[in-house]
Amino acid sequence: MVHPAAITIGLLTISNIFMTFAWYAHLKDLAHKPWIIAALISWGIALLEYMFQVPANRIGFTVMSVGQLKILQEVITLSVFVPFALFYLKEPLKMDYLWSALCLLAAVFFAFRSKLFA
């Protein structure tokens, strides 16, 4: 049987892929369309995101606190956003991404240390 934390991570990753596209893909793909068109398309994509995010948080809450779920979500967000920015939006790689990732790793340590050292 798959551990609830693994299911949560998988669902949150899928959720974040949809949300990243909803939030940022219109900057490249719909730049010449009225903002309302971009907003409606983004809203439709975001609805798909919620179909994964809500079950992920419900499943995750069986083995994690809300704070731990939030920290996990932020780590996954950065893990999805950086490749999206680099490969889809063609943004340059910045050292700030590394520093941000290191700060998030520290956040993960502090959020989960009671489980790590139990």
N, CA, C and O atoms as a GROMACS GRO file, in nm:
protein
  472
    1MET      N    1   0.083  -0.119   0.000
    1MET     CA    2   0.000   0.000   0.000
    1MET      C    3   0.088   0.125   0.000
    1MET      O    4   0.188   0.131   0.070
    2VAL      N    5   0.049   0.223  -0.078
    2VAL     CA    6   0.128   0.346  -0.090
    2VAL      C    7   0.100   0.436   0.031
    2VAL      O    8  -0.015   0.454   0.071
    3HIS      N    9   0.206   0.490   0.088
    3HIS     CA   10   0.195   0.576   0.205
    3HIS      C   11   0.121   0.705   0.169
    3HIS      O   12   0.142   0.759   0.060
    4PRO      N   13   0.036   0.755   0.258
    4PRO     CA   14  -0.038   0.878   0.230
    4PRO      C   15   0.051   0.998   0.195
    4PRO      O   16   0.012   1.083   0.116
    5ALA      N   17   0.171   1.004   0.254
    5ALA     CA   18   0.262   1.114   0.221
    5ALA      C   19   0.305   1.108   0.075
    5ALA      O   20   0.316   1.212   0.010
    6ALA      N   21   0.330   0.988   0.024
    6ALA     CA   22   0.370   0.973  -0.117
    6ALA      C   23   0.256   1.012  -0.210
    6ALA      O   24   0.278   1.077  -0.312
    7ILE      N   25   0.134   0.972  -0.176
    7ILE     CA   26   0.018   1.010  -0.257
    7ILE      C   27   0.002   1.162  -0.254
    7ILE      O   28  -0.025   1.224  -0.357
    8THR      N   29   0.018   1.221  -0.137
    8THR     CA   30   0.007   1.366  -0.122
    8THR      C   31   0.108   1.438  -0.208
    8THR      O   32   0.074   1.533  -0.278
    9ILE      N   33   0.232   1.394  -0.205
    9ILE     CA   34   0.338   1.457  -0.285
    9ILE      C   35   0.305   1.446  -0.434
    9ILE      O   36   0.320   1.543  -0.508
   10GLY      N   37   0.261   1.330  -0.478
   10GLY     CA   38   0.226   1.312  -0.619
   10GLY      C   39   0.112   1.402  -0.662
   10GLY      O   40   0.120   1.468  -0.766
   11LEU      N   41   0.005   1.406  -0.582
   11LEU     CA   42  -0.110   1.490  -0.616
   11LEU      C   43  -0.076   1.639  -0.610
   11LEU      O   44  -0.120   1.716  -0.695
   12LEU      N   45   0.003   1.680  -0.511
   12LEU     CA   46   0.043   1.820  -0.503
   12LEU      C   47   0.133   1.860  -0.620
   12LEU      O   48   0.128   1.974  -0.666
   13THR      N   49   0.215   1.768  -0.666
   13THR     CA   50   0.300   1.797  -0.782
   13THR      C   51   0.214   1.820  -0.906
   13THR      O   52   0.235   1.917  -0.979
   14ILE      N   53   0.118   1.732  -0.930
   14ILE     CA   54   0.027   1.750  -1.044
   14ILE      C   55  -0.050   1.881  -1.028
   14ILE      O   56  -0.064   1.958  -1.124
   15SER      N   57  -0.098   1.907  -0.909
   15SER     CA   58  -0.171   2.030  -0.880
   15SER      C   59  -0.086   2.153  -0.913
   15SER      O   60  -0.135   2.248  -0.973
   16ASN      N   61   0.040   2.150  -0.873
   16ASN     CA   62   0.128   2.263  -0.897
   16ASN      C   63   0.161   2.283  -1.043
   16ASN      O   64   0.180   2.397  -1.087
   17ILE      N   65   0.167   2.177  -1.119
   17ILE     CA   66   0.189   2.192  -1.263
   17ILE      C   67   0.073   2.270  -1.324
   17ILE      O   68   0.094   2.364  -1.400
   18PHE      N   69  -0.049   2.231  -1.290
   18PHE     CA   70  -0.166   2.304  -1.340
   18PHE      C   71  -0.165   2.450  -1.293
   18PHE      O   72  -0.190   2.541  -1.372
   19MET      N   73  -0.137   2.471  -1.165
   19MET     CA   74  -0.142   2.607  -1.111
   19MET      C   75  -0.033   2.695  -1.171
   19MET      O   76  -0.056   2.813  -1.197
   20THR      N   77   0.084   2.641  -1.192
   20THR     CA   78   0.191   2.720  -1.252
   20THR      C   79   0.152   2.763  -1.393
   20THR      O   80   0.174   2.878  -1.432
   21PHE      N   81   0.093   2.672  -1.469
   21PHE     CA   82   0.045   2.710  -1.602
   21PHE      C   83  -0.067   2.813  -1.592
   21PHE      O   84  -0.070   2.908  -1.670
   22ALA      N   85  -0.158   2.796  -1.496
   22ALA     CA   86  -0.268   2.892  -1.480
   22ALA      C   87  -0.216   3.031  -1.446
   22ALA      O   88  -0.266   3.131  -1.498
   23TRP      N   89  -0.116   3.038  -1.362
   23TRP     CA   90  -0.065   3.167  -1.317
   23TRP      C   91   0.028   3.234  -1.418
   23TRP      O   92   0.028   3.356  -1.428
   24TYR      N   93   0.107   3.156  -1.492
   24TYR     CA   94   0.215   3.217  -1.569
   24TYR      C   95   0.215   3.191  -1.719
   24TYR      O   96   0.275   3.269  -1.792
   25ALA      N   97   0.153   3.086  -1.768
   25ALA     CA   98   0.160   3.054  -1.911
   25ALA      C   99   0.099   3.164  -1.998
   25ALA      O  100   0.142   3.185  -2.111
   26HIS      N  101  -0.002   3.232  -1.946
   26HIS     CA  102  -0.066   3.339  -2.024
   26HIS      C  103   0.031   3.453  -2.055
   26HIS      O  104   0.010   3.526  -2.151
   27LEU      N  105   0.136   3.469  -1.975
   27LEU     CA  106   0.234   3.574  -2.002
   27LEU      C  107   0.305   3.551  -2.135
   27LEU      O  108   0.345   3.646  -2.202
   28LYS      N  109   0.320   3.426  -2.172
   28LYS     CA  110   0.383   3.391  -2.299
   28LYS      C  111   0.278   3.367  -2.408
   28LYS      O  112   0.290   3.420  -2.518
   29ASP      N  113   0.179   3.287  -2.377
   29ASP     CA  114   0.086   3.239  -2.480
   29ASP      C  115  -0.029   3.334  -2.512
   29ASP      O  116  -0.081   3.332  -2.623
   30LEU      N  117  -0.068   3.416  -2.417
   30LEU     CA  118  -0.184   3.504  -2.438
   30LEU      C  119  -0.149   3.652  -2.419
   30LEU      O  120  -0.236   3.732  -2.386
   31ALA      N  121  -0.024   3.686  -2.440
   31ALA     CA  122   0.022   3.823  -2.416
   31ALA      C  123  -0.053   3.926  -2.499
   31ALA      O  124  -0.068   4.040  -2.456
   32HIS      N  125  -0.100   3.888  -2.617
   32HIS     CA  126  -0.168   3.983  -2.706
   32HIS      C  127  -0.320   3.974  -2.697
   32HIS      O  128  -0.390   4.039  -2.774
   33LYS      N  129  -0.370   3.895  -2.605
   33LYS     CA  130  -0.515   3.882  -2.585
   33LYS      C  131  -0.556   3.974  -2.470
   33LYS      O  132  -0.474   4.009  -2.385
   34PRO      N  133  -0.683   4.014  -2.466
   34PRO     CA  134  -0.729   4.094  -2.352
   34PRO      C  135  -0.712   4.017  -2.221
   34PRO      O  136  -0.720   3.894  -2.219
   35TRP      N  137  -0.689   4.089  -2.114
   35TRP     CA  138  -0.662   4.024  -1.986
   35TRP      C  139  -0.778   3.936  -1.942
   35TRP      O  140  -0.756   3.834  -1.876
   36ILE      N  141  -0.900   3.972  -1.977
   36ILE     CA  142  -1.015   3.893  -1.934
   36ILE      C  143  -1.013   3.753  -1.997
   36ILE      O  144  -1.054   3.656  -1.934
   37ILE      N  145  -0.965   3.744  -2.120
   37ILE     CA  146  -0.951   3.613  -2.186
   37ILE      C  147  -0.848   3.530  -2.111
   37ILE      O  148  -0.871   3.412  -2.082
   38ALA      N  149  -0.734   3.592  -2.080
   38ALA     CA  150  -0.630   3.522  -2.005
   38ALA      C  151  -0.682   3.478  -1.868
   38ALA      O  152  -0.653   3.367  -1.822
   39ALA      N  153  -0.760   3.565  -1.803
   39ALA     CA  154  -0.813   3.531  -1.671
   39ALA      C  155  -0.910   3.414  -1.678
   39ALA      O  156  -0.906   3.325  -1.593
   40LEU      N  157  -0.996   3.413  -1.777
   40LEU     CA  158  -1.093   3.303  -1.790
   40LEU      C  159  -1.025   3.170  -1.822
   40LEU      O  160  -1.062   3.067  -1.766
   41ILE      N  161  -0.927   3.174  -1.910
   41ILE     CA  162  -0.853   3.051  -1.942
   41ILE      C  163  -0.775   3.004  -1.819
   41ILE      O  164  -0.774   2.885  -1.789
   42SER      N  165  -0.711   3.097  -1.750
   42SER     CA  166  -0.637   3.062  -1.628
   42SER      C  167  -0.730   3.004  -1.522
   42SER      O  168  -0.693   2.910  -1.452
   43TRP      N  169  -0.849   3.060  -1.511
   43TRP     CA  170  -0.946   3.009  -1.414
   43TRP      C  171  -0.984   2.865  -1.446
   43TRP      O  172  -0.997   2.782  -1.356
   44GLY      N  173  -1.003   2.836  -1.574
   44GLY     CA  174  -1.035   2.699  -1.615
   44GLY      C  175  -0.924   2.601  -1.580
   44GLY      O  176  -0.950   2.489  -1.536
   45ILE      N  177  -0.800   2.644  -1.601
   45ILE     CA  178  -0.686   2.559  -1.566
   45ILE      C  179  -0.678   2.542  -1.414
   45ILE      O  180  -0.650   2.433  -1.365
   46ALA      N  181  -0.704   2.650  -1.342
   46ALA     CA  182  -0.699   2.645  -1.195
   46ALA      C  183  -0.804   2.550  -1.138
   46ALA      O  184  -0.781   2.487  -1.035
   47LEU      N  185  -0.917   2.539  -1.205
   47LEU     CA  186  -1.019   2.443  -1.160
   47LEU      C  187  -0.963   2.301  -1.162
   47LEU      O  188  -0.988   2.222  -1.071
   48LEU      N  189  -0.887   2.269  -1.266
   48LEU     CA  190  -0.823   2.137  -1.271
   48LEU      C  191  -0.725   2.121  -1.156
   48LEU      O  192  -0.712   2.013  -1.098
   49GLU      N  193  -0.655   2.229  -1.124
   49GLU     CA  194  -0.559   2.226  -1.014
   49GLU      C  195  -0.628   2.185  -0.884
   49GLU      O  196  -0.575   2.104  -0.808
   50TYR      N  197  -0.745   2.241  -0.859
   50TYR     CA  198  -0.816   2.211  -0.735
   50TYR      C  199  -0.862   2.066  -0.728
   50TYR      O  200  -0.879   2.012  -0.619
   51MET      N  201  -0.882   2.003  -0.842
   51MET     CA  202  -0.924   1.863  -0.843
   51MET      C  203  -0.814   1.771  -0.788
   51MET      O  204  -0.842   1.658  -0.748
   52PHE      N  205  -0.691   1.819  -0.787
   52PHE     CA  206  -0.579   1.743  -0.730
   52PHE      C  207  -0.539   1.797  -0.592
   52PHE      O  208  -0.503   1.720  -0.503
   53GLN      N  209  -0.546   1.928  -0.576
   53GLN     CA  210  -0.501   1.991  -0.452
   53GLN      C  211  -0.590   1.956  -0.333
   53GLN      O  212  -0.538   1.926  -0.225
   54VAL      N  213  -0.720   1.958  -0.351
   54VAL     CA  214  -0.810   1.930  -0.238
   54VAL      C  215  -0.792   1.786  -0.187
   54VAL      O  216  -0.777   1.767  -0.066
   55PRO      N  217  -0.795   1.684  -0.275
   55PRO     CA  218  -0.770   1.549  -0.222
   55PRO      C  219  -0.630   1.533  -0.164
   55PRO      O  220  -0.611   1.460  -0.067
   56ALA      N  221  -0.532   1.601  -0.223
   56ALA     CA  222  -0.395   1.591  -0.170
   56ALA      C  223  -0.389   1.639  -0.026
   56ALA      O  224  -0.330   1.573   0.059
   57ASN      N  225  -0.450   1.753   0.001
   57ASN     CA  226  -0.448   1.806   0.137
   57ASN      C  227  -0.530   1.721   0.234
   57ASN      O  228  -0.492   1.706   0.350
   58ARG      N  229  -0.639   1.666   0.187
   58ARG     CA  230  -0.720   1.579   0.275
   58ARG      C  231  -0.643   1.452   0.310
   58ARG      O  232  -0.644   1.407   0.424
   59ILE      N  233  -0.578   1.394   0.210
   59ILE     CA  234  -0.499   1.272   0.234
   59ILE      C  235  -0.378   1.306   0.321
   59ILE      O  236  -0.348   1.235   0.417
   60GLY      N  237  -0.308   1.414   0.287
   60GLY     CA  238  -0.190   1.454   0.362
   60GLY      C  239  -0.218   1.486   0.507
   60GLY      O  240  -0.135   1.460   0.594
   61PHE      N  241  -0.336   1.542   0.533
   61PHE     CA  242  -0.373   1.581   0.669
   61PHE      C  243  -0.388   1.460   0.762
   61PHE      O  244  -0.392   1.476   0.884
   62THR      N  245  -0.396   1.340   0.704
   62THR     CA  246  -0.404   1.220   0.788
   62THR      C  247  -0.269   1.185   0.849
   62THR      O  248  -0.263   1.111   0.947
   63VAL      N  249  -0.160   1.238   0.792
   63VAL     CA  250  -0.026   1.205   0.843
   63VAL      C  251   0.061   1.328   0.869
   63VAL      O  252   0.172   1.315   0.920
   64MET      N  253   0.011   1.448   0.835
   64MET     CA  254   0.088   1.572   0.853
   64MET      C  255  -0.002   1.680   0.912
   64MET      O  256  -0.124   1.674   0.902
   65SER      N  257   0.063   1.777   0.975
   65SER     CA  258  -0.011   1.894   1.023
   65SER      C  259  -0.034   1.990   0.906
   65SER      O  260   0.025   1.975   0.799
   66VAL      N  261  -0.119   2.088   0.928
   66VAL     CA  262  -0.144   2.188   0.823
   66VAL      C  263  -0.015   2.265   0.792
   66VAL      O  264   0.013   2.294   0.676
   67GLY      N  265   0.062   2.296   0.894
   67GLY     CA  266   0.189   2.366   0.872
   67GLY      C  267   0.285   2.284   0.788
   67GLY      O  268   0.351   2.337   0.699
   68GLN      N  269   0.293   2.155   0.815
   68GLN     CA  270   0.379   2.068   0.735
   68GLN      C  271   0.330   2.060   0.592
   68GLN      O  272   0.410   2.060   0.499
   69LEU      N  273   0.198   2.052   0.573
   69LEU     CA  274   0.144   2.050   0.437
   69LEU      C  275   0.180   2.178   0.362
   69LEU      O  276   0.213   2.173   0.243
   70LYS      N  277   0.174   2.292   0.430
   70LYS     CA  278   0.206   2.419   0.365
   70LYS      C  279   0.352   2.426   0.325
   70LYS      O  280   0.384   2.468   0.214
   71ILE      N  281   0.441   2.384   0.412
   71ILE     CA  282   0.584   2.385   0.380
   71ILE      C  283   0.611   2.290   0.263
   71ILE      O  284   0.684   2.324   0.171
   72LEU      N  285   0.552   2.172   0.267
   72LEU     CA  286   0.565   2.076   0.157
   72LEU      C  287   0.516   2.138   0.026
   72LEU      O  288   0.581   2.124  -0.078
   73GLN      N  289   0.403   2.206   0.031
   73GLN     CA  290   0.347   2.272  -0.086
   73GLN      C  291   0.445   2.375  -0.144
   73GLN      O  292   0.462   2.382  -0.265
   74GLU      N  293   0.510   2.452  -0.058
   74GLU     CA  294   0.604   2.554  -0.106
   74GLU      C  295   0.726   2.491  -0.173
   74GLU      O  296   0.775   2.542  -0.274
   75VAL      N  297   0.774   2.382  -0.117
   75VAL     CA  298   0.888   2.312  -0.179
   75VAL      C  299   0.849   2.259  -0.316
   75VAL      O  300   0.924   2.273  -0.412
   76ILE      N  301   0.732   2.199  -0.326
   76ILE     CA  302   0.686   2.147  -0.454
   76ILE      C  303   0.664   2.261  -0.552
   76ILE      O  304   0.696   2.248  -0.670
   77THR      N  305   0.609   2.373  -0.504
   77THR     CA  306   0.588   2.489  -0.591
   77THR      C  307   0.718   2.534  -0.656
   77THR      O  308   0.724   2.555  -0.777
   78LEU      N  309   0.823   2.548  -0.576
   78LEU     CA  310   0.952   2.590  -0.631
   78LEU      C  311   1.009   2.483  -0.723
   78LEU      O  312   1.069   2.516  -0.826
   79SER      N  313   0.991   2.357  -0.688
   79SER     CA  314   1.041   2.247  -0.772
   79SER      C  315   0.973   2.243  -0.908
   79SER      O  316   1.033   2.200  -1.006
   80VAL      N  317   0.848   2.287  -0.914
   80VAL     CA  318   0.776   2.292  -1.041
   80VAL      C  319   0.805   2.423  -1.114
   80VAL      O  320   0.823   2.424  -1.236
   81PHE      N  321   0.810   2.534  -1.039
   81PHE     CA  322   0.825   2.665  -1.102
   81PHE      C  323   0.959   2.684  -1.171
   81PHE      O  324   0.964   2.737  -1.282
   82VAL      N  325   1.067   2.642  -1.108
   82VAL     CA  326   1.200   2.668  -1.167
   82VAL      C  327   1.214   2.602  -1.304
   82VAL      O  328   1.254   2.671  -1.398
   83PRO      N  329   1.184   2.473  -1.321
   83PRO     CA  330   1.192   2.416  -1.457
   83PRO      C  331   1.095   2.485  -1.554
   83PRO      O  332   1.128   2.503  -1.671
   84PHE      N  333   0.976   2.522  -1.507
   84PHE     CA  334   0.880   2.592  -1.592
   84PHE      C  335   0.939   2.725  -1.640
   84PHE      O  336   0.931   2.758  -1.759
   85ALA      N  337   0.996   2.801  -1.548
   85ALA     CA  338   1.055   2.930  -1.584
   85ALA      C  339   1.172   2.913  -1.680
   85ALA      O  340   1.187   2.991  -1.775
   86LEU      N  341   1.253   2.812  -1.657
   86LEU     CA  342   1.371   2.790  -1.742
   86LEU      C  343   1.334   2.740  -1.881
   86LEU      O  344   1.380   2.794  -1.982
   87PHE      N  345   1.251   2.637  -1.887
   87PHE     CA  346   1.226   2.568  -2.014
   87PHE      C  347   1.105   2.619  -2.091
   87PHE      O  348   1.104   2.616  -2.214
   88TYR      N  349   1.002   2.665  -2.021
   88TYR     CA  350   0.881   2.711  -2.089
   88TYR      C  351   0.886   2.861  -2.117
   88TYR      O  352   0.857   2.905  -2.229
   89LEU      N  353   0.922   2.938  -2.015
   89LEU     CA  354   0.928   3.083  -2.033
   89LEU      C  355   1.065   3.131  -2.079
   89LEU      O  356   1.082   3.249  -2.112
   90LYS      N  357   1.162   3.040  -2.082
   90LYS     CA  358   1.298   3.072  -2.127
   90LYS      C  359   1.364   3.180  -2.041
   90LYS      O  360   1.440   3.263  -2.091
   91GLU      N  361   1.336   3.177  -1.912
   91GLU     CA  362   1.399   3.269  -1.818
   91GLU      C  363   1.540   3.220  -1.788
   91GLU      O  364   1.565   3.099  -1.789
   92PRO      N  365   1.632   3.310  -1.761
   92PRO     CA  366   1.768   3.266  -1.726
   92PRO      C  367   1.772   3.206  -1.585
   92PRO      O  368   1.695   3.245  -1.498
   93LEU      N  369   1.862   3.111  -1.566
   93LEU     CA  370   1.882   3.052  -1.434
   93LEU      C  371   1.949   3.155  -1.345
   93LEU      O  372   2.046   3.219  -1.385
   94LYS      N  373   1.898   3.170  -1.224
   94LYS     CA  374   1.953   3.270  -1.131
   94LYS      C  375   1.996   3.201  -1.003
   94LYS      O  376   1.934   3.103  -0.960
   95MET      N  377   2.100   3.252  -0.944
   95MET     CA  378   2.146   3.198  -0.815
   95MET      C  379   2.039   3.215  -0.707
   95MET      O  380   2.036   3.140  -0.610
   96ASP      N  381   1.953   3.313  -0.725
   96ASP     CA  382   1.846   3.334  -0.627
   96ASP      C  383   1.758   3.209  -0.613
   96ASP      O  384   1.705   3.183  -0.505
   97TYR      N  385   1.743   3.133  -0.721
   97TYR     CA  386   1.666   3.008  -0.713
   97TYR      C  387   1.734   2.910  -0.618
   97TYR      O  388   1.667   2.842  -0.540
   98LEU      N  389   1.865   2.902  -0.625
   98LEU     CA  390   1.940   2.813  -0.536
   98LEU      C  391   1.923   2.858  -0.391
   98LEU      O  392   1.896   2.776  -0.303
   99TRP      N  393   1.940   2.987  -0.366
   99TRP     CA  394   1.927   3.038  -0.228
   99TRP      C  395   1.786   3.014  -0.176
   99TRP      O  396   1.767   2.978  -0.060
  100SER      N  397   1.687   3.034  -0.261
  100SER     CA  398   1.548   3.009  -0.222
  100SER      C  399   1.528   2.862  -0.187
  100SER      O  400   1.462   2.828  -0.088
  101ALA      N  401   1.585   2.774  -0.269
  101ALA     CA  402   1.573   2.631  -0.244
  101ALA      C  403   1.638   2.592  -0.111
  101ALA      O  404   1.583   2.510  -0.037
  102LEU      N  405   1.752   2.650  -0.082
  102LEU     CA  406   1.819   2.619   0.045
  102LEU      C  407   1.736   2.667   0.164
  102LEU      O  408   1.728   2.598   0.266
  103CYS      N  409   1.674   2.783   0.152
  103CYS     CA  410   1.586   2.832   0.259
  103CYS      C  411   1.467   2.738   0.277
  103CYS      O  412   1.425   2.712   0.390
  104LEU      N  413   1.413   2.689   0.167
  104LEU     CA  414   1.300   2.596   0.177
  104LEU      C  415   1.342   2.463   0.239
  104LEU      O  416   1.265   2.403   0.314
  105LEU      N  417   1.463   2.418   0.208
  105LEU     CA  418   1.511   2.295   0.272
  105LEU      C  419   1.522   2.313   0.423
  105LEU      O  420   1.490   2.223   0.500
  106ALA      N  421   1.568   2.430   0.464
  106ALA     CA  422   1.573   2.458   0.608
  106ALA      C  423   1.432   2.459   0.666
  106ALA      O  424   1.410   2.408   0.776
  107ALA      N  425   1.336   2.516   0.593
  107ALA     CA  426   1.197   2.518   0.640
  107ALA      C  427   1.143   2.376   0.654
  107ALA      O  428   1.072   2.346   0.750
  108VAL      N  429   1.175   2.291   0.559
  108VAL     CA  430   1.132   2.151   0.566
  108VAL      C  431   1.191   2.084   0.691
  108VAL      O  432   1.122   2.013   0.763
  109PHE      N  433   1.319   2.107   0.714
  109PHE     CA  434   1.383   2.049   0.832
  109PHE      C  435   1.309   2.089   0.959
  109PHE      O  436   1.276   2.004   1.041
  110PHE      N  437   1.285   2.219   0.975
  110PHE     CA  438   1.220   2.265   1.098
  110PHE      C  439   1.075   2.218   1.108
  110PHE      O  440   1.027   2.190   1.217
  111ALA      N  441   1.005   2.211   0.996
  111ALA     CA  442   0.865   2.168   0.998
  111ALA      C  443   0.851   2.019   1.031
  111ALA      O  444   0.753   1.978   1.094
  112PHE      N  445   0.948   1.940   0.987
  112PHE     CA  446   0.937   1.794   1.002
  112PHE      C  447   1.035   1.736   1.104
  112PHE      O  448   1.041   1.613   1.117
  113ARG      N  449   1.110   1.818   1.175
  113ARG     CA  450   1.214   1.763   1.263
  113ARG      C  451   1.158   1.676   1.374
  113ARG      O  452   1.224   1.582   1.418
  114SER      N  453   1.037   1.705   1.420
  114SER     CA  454   0.981   1.619   1.526
  114SER      C  455   0.956   1.478   1.474
  114SER      O  456   0.966   1.381   1.550
  115LYS      N  457   0.924   1.465   1.346
  115LYS     CA  458   0.904   1.332   1.288
  115LYS      C  459   1.039   1.267   1.254
  115LYS      O  460   1.054   1.145   1.260
  116LEU      N  461   1.136   1.351   1.218
  116LEU     CA  462   1.268   1.298   1.183
  116LEU      C  463   1.339   1.240   1.304
  116LEU      O  464   1.409   1.139   1.294
  117PHE      N  465   1.322   1.304   1.419
  117PHE     CA  466   1.395   1.262   1.539
  117PHE      C  467   1.306   1.193   1.642
  117PHE      O  468   1.342   1.185   1.759
  118ALA      N  469   1.193   1.143   1.599
  118ALA     CA  470   1.101   1.074   1.692
  118ALA      C  471   1.148   0.934   1.721
  118ALA      O  472   1.083   0.862   1.797
   0.00000   0.00000   0.00000
